[in-house]
């Protein structure tokens, strides 16, 4: 597979993670990028210049290097999770509501926000709305915040940060 096709696949993946259609990007760019040209980039039928790639990174609000293909790609499941309890958080992790996180002004949220950003970069996950916090991530966060995993899980539920736990 050629590099143009891989770049195109990466552009498509980021656009979809952001929940944008080709026409949405066309509108966001002020008609700078036509939907048909974006489609040609995505299919690898047309090469994209570095300045235009950088401009797309701005439009998608992701670091420019994230638009370049990786050696190994992983599909990111953005589907709805089933309802879980705070106890389940310790065994399988949870999905965090990033928008809610950025709206809060609590001592823990600044640390969690920085940690979430580093996870997004590592996983190349830029949908901007939800992020899966895995069991190992939760253990590390608990250690950094000086809490047990159970205390931290319950605190995140209480703050309304856990997207897949219904508030009681």
N, C-alpha and C positions, 0 to 999 in steps of 0.2 A: 504494500500500500504506500502510495506516494505521500510526501510531507504535506502537500496541498490538501489532500483528502483528510489527513490527520488533523491539520489545523482547522479545516471546515467542521469536522466532527466535534472538535473541542469548542468551537464557536457555538455550534448548535446546542451542545450539552449545557454550556453556561447560560445561554439564552433561555433554554427550557427550565433550568433550575431557578431562574429569576421569574419564571411564569410569564414570559413575554412572547408574543407572536412576532412574525416578521414585520407585520404592519405596525405593531406597538413600537418596535425599534425605529422604524421609519419615522413615526410621529415624534418619538423622543429626540431623534436626531435633527428635528426640524427639516425633514426631507433630505438631509445630507446623505443618508444611506437609503436607497430605494429597496423595497422588499424583494424585488427580483434580483438585485445585485447581492443582497444578503443571502438569498437562497442559493445563488451560484457559488458564493464563498462556502456555504455549508456543505454543498455537494462536491466541493473541490474542483469545480469547473472554471473557477476564476481565482487567480492569485490575489492576495491582499497585501498592500504595501504596509511597511512598518508604521508610518504616520496614521494610516487609517485603522490599523490594529490598535494603536494607542488610543485613538479616539473612541473606538468601540469599548475598550476597557473603561474609559471614563463614563460612557453611557451605561454600561453594565454595573458600574461601581465595584470593580474588582481590580486587584493588582494586575498590571499588564502581563506579567510572566504567567499568570494563570490561564491566559488565552492560548498559550502554546501547548502542544500535545505532550503528554506524559508517556513514559514507557509502559506503565500499567494503568489502566483505567478501571474504575469501579462504578457500577451503577448505583445511584443513590435513590432509595425508595422514599418518596415524599408522601406516601399514602397514610391514611388515618390509622392510628394505633387503637387497639382495644383498651377499654378502661382498666386501669391498674390501681393498686393501693400503694401507700407509702412504703409498706414492707416489701413490695415487689421491686421497688427502686434499688434496693441493696443487692438483689439477685440478678437483675438484667439491665439496669440502667433506665433511662427515660428520655423523652423528647422535651427539650426546653423551648419555651416561647421567647425568641430573641427580641421581639418587639416589646414585650412586657418587661424583659430584663433591662432594656435601655430606658424605659419609662420610670423605673424605680430609683429611689435615692436612699439606698440602705448600705451599710458598711460592706457587706459581703458582695454586693452586686458589682462593684468596681473590679474586684479581683476576678469574679466569675466572668465578667465581660471581657477582660483581657485574656483569660483562659479560653473562652469560647472563640475569640478571634484567632488564637493560635491553632485551635482544633480545626477551624474553617480553612485556614491556610494549609495545614497538613493534609487534610482530606479533600481539598479543592472543592469545598461545598459552599456555594455562594448564593443559595436561594434566599438568604436574608431573613427568613421568617422562623424557621425551626432548625434545631440542631440536636442530634442524638448524643446524649451524654452516656457513655458506656460505663459499666461497673468499675473498670480500672480508672477511668476519668474521675468518677465519684470518690474513689478511695484517695486519689491524689489531692483532689480539692478539699476533702475532709482533713487531710493532714496539713495542708497549707492554712486552712482556716481554724485549725485547732479544735475540731469537733469530731465526733464519731460519725460514721457513715449514716447511721440511723438518724442522728440529730440533724445532720445536713439535709438528708432526704425530706424529713418532716418540715424543716425550715423552708426548703424550696417549694414544697406543697403549700405551706402557709402563705408564702409570698405570691402564690399564683403563677410561679414560673414553669410549672410542669404542665405541658400542653396536653398530655394524655391522662391526667388525673382530674376527675370532676371535683370541684370544691364542695365541701359539705357545710 
